Amino acid sequence: MAILYEHANYGGRWTAFGADDADFGNDEIWHDRASSIRIRTVPQCSGDGIYLYEHSNYSGRCRKFTGNYADLKDTGFNDLASSVRLVGSYGGGQYKVTLCEHANYGGTCSSFTSDDNDLGNNAIRHDRTSSVKIDTTSSRDYYLPWPAGQDLYVIQDNNRKPTHEGKLQYAWDFSEDERGTKEGHPIAAVADGTVVVRKDSTSWGWYVVIEHSEPDGTPKYSLYAHLREIDANVREGESICRGALIGRIGRTGQIIGNAAHLHFQFMDAIWEGQHSAPSVPGSFNEVGGDGVPRHHEWYQSQNTSPSSYPCPTDQYRAQYYDNRSLSGNPTFTRCENPPINYDWGIGRPGNGVGNDRFSVRWTGRFNFSSGNYTFIAKADDGIRVYIDGTRIINAWWDQVPTEYRANRSLSSGEHEVKVEYYENEGGALVQVRWERADLTCPTDQYRAQYYDNRSLSGSPTTPANPHHALRQ
């Protein structure tokens, strides 16, 4: 199927073609207006799935869905559905498909647990479906390994030659396109867990293994291989949240055909001295039917999105943007511990963010005891600091490394700290911390001030426990 768009980057009016067309003047795209094109492999209406039909009584063109699809624009089936069937494992009343008028499951919606030969008798009516959501009564704890709202393609699934046989029989290869020509797509953790392996090997290239806990307490492992790079915040022995950035699709290790892809599999053990045990069956929440992604199908993730990335109390959610204005979607997001202390020099944060003209937003909730605090920020270039939504430091301009201070009285409990920073050109530095401004110590105790230098110069750093003191 070919989809022609009026503007570059797949914008403006569009028309989908599944066959030859001798005159664009009869179509929405019209003459002399096509500026970009997308080619999609259309899933055939055979086997298990949700079938949407162009006309009533299951006639006309058909499009099969096996998972949620938030926007049908790129499928060539937007505003075309007039009947629906739930076929194979999707039938029998165990699954529900919801058809919605607008993208992202908005507007008028109608839900179905069985076939309906005429959508005109429902609220959704004919030719109005723009998004499809499939729900199952089964409970799964794992999400597709990339950020929410993004699509990847299965270039090799379970029990598929040439490589997914034997101990790899339950693995998947996910790619950004149908031929594996693109590297760099972000990869995310499928569930909360602990990083147990982070290394490079001859076969897997750069790869990560995360240990998860099943409801009965037994371990289950997820493996992410052939990564172009691994995020610096992924460290062996440390916990990781669902949706956390792991790395990016690459071609490292031994790859047949040189196709850039993520090799993913579940395991129930890690063999001593080896990088992986045999793969075991697995499934994903957002994939309909049995939850198993199929060969040559596109799937949209409902994993955590960068904008809602979860971080625990006393950590920042750090969002990195490849522009100076904190605009659009973050290039990557991760949890970071305070204090903020980066001196990139003429370097860069990495993970798709360049050396210059980037920005970062850190947001977190931190526990404070009641008292007065001094917030210290140093930056090259722009810096802003907010406490509970109130801006206390504002130096949003190009500058050499410059320090700023602000005092605030805080009540006991959690308070939100937000820091915004941008780098224009040249050196890049950002540091933010806080310290008690009214800390006094009783008789027979020291007031200890710790400095990150040998000369007791500048301001003391904040100890891990500001109330800790050294007794004589």
C-alpha positions in Angstrom: 0.0 0.0 0.0 1.2 3.5 -0.9 0.1 6.6 1.0 0.8 10.0 -0.8 0.9 13.2 1.4 0.4 16.8 0.3 3.4 18.1 2.4 6.8 16.9 3.4 7.2 14.8 6.5 3.8 13.1 5.8 1.7 16.2 6.4 -1.4 17.7 4.9 -4.0 15.9 2.8 -3.4 12.3 1.9 -4.7 9.4 -0.2 -3.9 5.7 0.2 -3.6 3.5 -2.8 -3.8 -0.3 -2.8 -4.0 -0.5 -6.6 -3.1 1.5 -9.7 -4.7 4.9 -10.1 -4.6 6.6 -13.5 -5.8 10.0 -12.4 -5.0 11.7 -9.0 -7.5 14.4 -9.9 -10.3 12.1 -8.6 -8.6 11.7 -5.2 -8.0 13.9 -2.1 -4.4 14.4 -3.0 -5.3 15.9 -6.4 -2.8 16.8 -9.2 0.7 18.1 -8.6 0.5 18.1 -4.8 2.3 14.9 -3.6 5.3 15.8 -1.5 6.0 12.7 0.5 5.1 9.0 0.4 4.9 6.1 2.8 4.9 2.4 1.8 3.2 0.0 4.1 2.7 -3.8 4.0 -1.0 -4.3 4.6 -1.8 -7.2 7.0 -4.0 -9.6 5.1 -7.4 -10.6 6.6 -6.4 -14.2 7.4 -5.8 -15.9 10.8 -6.6 -14.5 14.2 -7.3 -10.8 14.5 -9.8 -7.9 14.4 -11.0 -7.4 10.8 -12.4 -4.0 9.7 -14.3 -3.9 6.4 -14.9 -1.0 4.1 -18.6 -1.9 3.6 -21.4 -3.5 5.6 -21.8 -7.3 5.7 -18.1 -7.8 5.7 -17.5 -6.7 2.1 -15.0 -4.4 0.3 -11.5 -3.8 1.4 -10.4 -5.4 4.7 -7.7 -4.4 7.3 -6.6 -6.7 10.1 -5.5 -5.5 13.5 -3.8 -7.5 16.2 -3.1 -4.7 18.7 -4.0 -1.2 19.6 -3.7 1.5 16.9 -4.0 5.1 18.1 -4.1 6.7 14.6 -5.3 5.0 11.5 -4.1 7.8 9.2 -1.0 5.8 8.2 -2.9 2.6 7.6 -4.9 3.8 4.6 -8.1 2.8 6.5 -8.9 6.0 8.3 -12.7 6.8 8.2 -13.5 3.7 6.1 -14.8 1.0 8.4 -18.4 -0.1 8.1 -18.4 -3.6 9.6 -16.2 -5.5 12.1 -15.3 -9.2 12.9 -13.5 -10.7 15.8 -11.8 -13.8 14.4 -10.1 -16.8 16.0 -8.7 -16.3 19.5 -10.1 -12.7 19.4 -13.6 -14.0 19.3 -15.7 -15.8 21.9 -16.4 -12.8 24.1 -13.0 -12.8 25.8 -11.8 -9.7 23.9 -13.3 -6.3 23.3 -12.5 -4.0 20.4 -13.3 -0.3 20.7 -13.6 1.8 17.6 -13.2 5.6 18.1 -14.0 8.6 16.0 -10.7 10.5 16.5 -7.1 9.5 16.9 -5.8 8.6 20.3 -9.2 7.0 21.2 -11.0 10.3 21.3 -14.5 11.4 20.3 -17.5 9.0 19.9 -16.6 5.4 20.5 -18.4 2.0 20.2 -17.2 -1.3 21.7 -17.8 -4.8 20.4 -17.2 -8.3 21.8 -18.7 -10.1 18.8 -19.1 -9.5 15.0 -21.2 -6.6 13.8 -22.2 -6.5 10.1 -23.3 -2.8 10.1 -21.6 -0.1 12.1 -24.4 2.3 11.0 -26.5 0.9 13.8 -24.0 2.0 16.4 -22.8 5.4 17.8 -19.6 5.2 15.7 -21.6 5.0 12.5 -20.1 4.3 9.0 -16.8 5.7 7.8 -15.8 7.4 11.1 -13.3 5.1 12.8 -9.9 6.7 13.3 -8.4 4.6 16.2 -8.7 1.0 17.3 -8.3 -0.3 20.9 -8.2 -4.0 21.8 -8.7 -5.0 25.4 -8.3 -8.5 26.9 -9.5 -9.9 30.2 -6.2 -11.6 30.7 -3.6 -9.9 32.9 0.0 -9.4 31.7 2.7 -7.4 33.3 5.0 -6.6 30.4 4.8 -3.8 27.7 6.5 -3.6 24.3 10.1 -2.5 24.7 9.9 1.0 23.2 8.2 4.3 24.2 4.4 4.8 24.1 2.7 5.9 20.9 5.6 4.7 18.7 5.4 1.8 16.2 7.9 -0.9 15.4 7.8 -3.8 12.9 8.4 -7.5 13.6 11.0 -8.7 11.0 11.3 -12.1 12.7 9.0 -13.7 15.4 8.9 -17.0 17.3 10.0 -20.3 15.7 11.0 -18.4 12.6 14.0 -19.2 10.4 16.8 -18.3 9.9 17.8 -17.7 13.6 14.8 -18.1 15.9 15.1 -21.8 16.4 16.3 -23.9 19.3 17.0 -21.8 22.4 16.0 -18.7 20.5 12.6 -20.0 19.4 10.6 -17.6 21.5 12.5 -14.4 20.5 11.5 -11.4 18.4 13.4 -9.0 16.2 11.8 -5.5 16.1 12.8 -2.9 13.6 11.9 0.7 12.7 11.1 -0.2 9.1 10.4 -3.4 7.2 13.9 -3.9 6.0 16.0 -2.9 9.0 17.6 0.1 7.3 17.5 2.5 10.3 19.4 2.7 13.5 18.8 4.8 16.6 15.2 4.1 17.7 14.9 4.3 21.5 14.5 1.0 23.4 12.8 0.9 26.8 12.4 -1.5 29.7 9.3 -3.7 29.5 8.7 -3.7 33.3 10.3 -2.6 36.6 13.3 -4.6 37.5 17.1 -4.8 38.3 19.8 -4.6 35.7 21.9 -7.8 36.0 23.9 -7.7 32.7 25.3 -4.7 30.8 28.1 -5.6 28.4 29.4 -6.1 24.9 29.8 -9.6 23.4 30.8 -11.1 20.0 27.3 -12.5 19.3 24.9 -10.0 20.9 27.0 -6.9 20.6 25.9 -4.3 23.2 23.2 -5.9 25.3 21.3 -5.6 28.6 19.5 -8.2 30.8 16.9 -7.1 33.4 15.6 -9.3 36.2 11.8 -8.9 36.9 9.7 -10.5 39.6 6.6 -12.6 38.6 3.5 -12.4 40.8 4.5 -15.7 42.6 8.0 -14.2 43.3 9.9 -16.3 40.7 12.4 -14.3 38.5 11.9 -13.6 34.9 14.5 -12.0 32.7 14.2 -9.7 29.6 17.1 -9.5 27.1 17.8 -6.5 24.7 20.5 -7.1 22.2 22.3 -5.7 19.1 22.1 -2.2 20.6 24.0 0.7 19.0 24.6 2.1 22.4 23.5 1.7 26.0 22.3 4.6 28.1 24.9 5.7 30.7 22.3 5.5 33.4 21.9 1.7 32.9 24.2 0.1 35.5 24.5 -3.5 36.7 23.0 -4.0 40.1 20.8 -0.9 40.0 17.0 -0.8 39.7 15.3 0.4 36.6 11.7 1.5 36.0 9.3 0.4 33.2 9.8 2.7 30.2 13.3 3.7 31.2 15.6 4.3 28.2 18.0 1.3 27.8 19.6 2.2 24.5 19.0 2.4 20.8 18.5 0.0 18.0 21.7 -0.9 16.2 23.7 -3.5 14.3 26.3 -4.6 16.8 27.3 -8.3 17.2 26.5 -11.1 14.8 23.6 -10.1 12.5 22.4 -12.0 9.4 21.7 -9.6 6.5 23.0 -6.5 8.4 19.5 -5.4 9.4 19.3 -3.0 12.2 17.0 -4.4 14.9 16.3 -5.1 18.5 16.6 -8.8 19.4 14.3 -9.3 22.4 13.5 -12.4 24.4 12.2 -13.5 27.8 14.2 -16.0 29.9 13.6 -17.8 33.2 17.3 -18.1 34.2 20.8 -16.8 33.4 23.3 -19.5 32.8 26.5 -19.2 34.8 29.3 -17.9 32.6 27.0 -17.4 29.6 25.1 -14.3 28.3 21.7 -16.0 28.0 19.6 -19.0 28.8 17.0 -20.5 26.4 14.2 -18.1 25.6 10.8 -18.8 27.1 7.3 -17.9 26.0 6.1 -14.3 26.8 3.4 -11.8 25.9 2.7 -8.1 26.1 -0.2 -6.1 27.5 -1.0 -4.0 24.4 -0.9 -6.9 21.9 -4.3 -8.4 21.4 -5.3 -12.1 21.3 -2.6 -14.2 23.0 -0.4 -11.1 23.4 2.3 -12.5 21.1 3.6 -10.2 18.3 3.5 -11.8 14.9 5.8 -11.8 11.9 5.6 -8.9 9.4 3.2 -6.8 11.6 3.4 -3.3 13.0 2.8 -2.8 16.8 2.2 0.4 18.8 3.6 0.5 22.3 1.7 1.6 25.4 4.8 1.5 27.5 5.5 4.6 29.6 5.9 7.7 27.4 8.8 10.2 28.1 6.3 12.8 29.4 5.0 10.5 32.1 8.2 8.7 32.9 8.0 7.5 36.5 10.8 8.3 39.0 10.7 7.8 42.8 10.7 10.4 45.4 14.2 12.0 46.0 15.1 11.5 42.3 14.8 13.8 39.3 13.0 12.9 36.1 15.6 14.2 33.6 14.3 15.1 30.1 16.9 15.9 27.4 15.9 17.8 24.3 18.0 18.3 21.1 17.0 22.0 21.0 17.4 25.1 23.2 13.7 25.6 23.9 12.6 22.5 25.8 10.1 22.0 22.9 8.6 18.9 21.4 9.2 15.4 22.8 12.4 14.7 24.8 15.1 12.9 22.9 15.5 10.7 25.9 14.4 10.6 29.6 15.8 8.9 32.7 15.9 9.1 36.5 18.8 10.9 38.1 20.0 11.4 41.7 20.7 14.9 43.1 22.7 17.0 43.1 22.8 18.0 39.4 26.4 18.2 38.5 27.5 18.1 34.9 30.5 19.6 33.2 30.3 18.4 29.6 32.9 21.0 28.4 32.6 20.9 24.6 31.1 17.4 24.8 27.5 16.3 24.9 25.0 14.3 27.0 24.8 11.6 24.2 21.9 9.4 23.3 21.0 11.5 20.3 21.6 14.9 21.9 24.3 17.0 20.2 27.2 19.0 21.6 25.5 22.4 21.3 22.0 23.9 21.3 20.4 21.4 23.6 18.3 21.8 26.8 17.3 19.7 29.9 14.4 19.8 32.3 14.8 18.1 35.7 11.7 17.6 37.9 11.5 15.8 41.2 9.9 15.6 44.6 12.2 15.7 47.5 11.8 15.3 51.3 12.9 18.4 53.3 12.9 19.0 57.1 11.4 22.3 58.2 13.9 25.1 57.9 15.6 27.7 55.7 17.5 26.5 52.7 19.9 28.1 50.2 19.6 26.9 46.6 22.8 27.2 44.6 22.8 27.0 40.8 25.8 27.4 38.4 25.5 27.3 34.6 26.9 27.9 31.2 24.5 28.9 29.6 20.9 29.5 30.8 19.4 28.3 34.1 16.0 28.5 35.9 15.1 27.0 39.2 11.6 26.5 40.6 10.4 25.4 44.1 6.8 24.2 44.2 6.1 26.0 40.9 7.6 29.4 42.0 10.7 30.5 40.1 13.5 31.5 42.5 16.4 31.7 40.1 16.1 33.1 36.6 19.2 33.5 34.4 17.9 32.5 31.0 20.7 33.9 28.8 24.1 32.9 27.3 26.9 33.3 29.9 30.2 31.9 31.1 29.9 29.7 34.2 28.1 31.9 36.7 26.8 31.0 40.2 23.4 32.1 41.6 21.8 31.7 45.0 18.3 32.0 46.5 17.0 31.4 50.0 13.7 29.8 50.8 11.9 28.7 54.0 10.3 25.2 53.6 7.9 23.2 55.7 8.5 19.6 56.6 7.6 17.1 53.9 7.9 16.7 50.1 8.5 19.7 47.8 8.8 19.9 44.0 12.2 21.1 42.6 12.3 21.9 38.9 15.4 22.9 37.0 15.5 24.1 33.4 18.8 24.5 31.5 19.9 25.2 28.0 23.3 25.2 26.2 23.9 27.4 23.2 27.5 27.0 22.0 31.0 26.3 23.5 31.3 24.9 27.0 28.4 23.3 28.7 28.0 23.2 32.5 25.1 22.9 35.0 25.2 22.4 38.7 22.3 22.7 41.2 22.2 21.8 44.9 20.8 23.0 48.2 22.0 23.3 51.8 20.5 24.3 55.1 21.0 28.0 55.8 20.0 27.8 59.5 21.8 24.6 60.6 23.0 24.9 64.2 24.4 22.2 66.4 24.0 21.8 70.1 26.8 21.9 72.7 29.1 18.9 72.5 28.6 18.5 68.7 30.5 19.7 65.7 29.0 21.7 62.9 30.6 19.8 59.9 31.0 21.6 56.6 32.2 19.4 53.7 34.0 21.0 50.7 34.8 19.3 47.3 38.3 20.8 47.3 41.4 20.9 49.4 41.4 24.6 50.2 38.0 25.0 52.1 37.1 27.5 49.4 33.6 28.3 48.0 30.5 26.8 49.5 30.3 23.5 51.4 28.5 20.6 49.7 25.4 19.1 51.2 26.1 16.0 53.2 24.0 12.9 52.6 22.4 13.5 56.0 22.4 17.3 56.8 21.7 16.5 60.5 24.7 14.2 60.9 27.3 15.6 63.3 30.6 14.4 64.6 30.8 14.0 68.4 33.9 14.9 70.3 
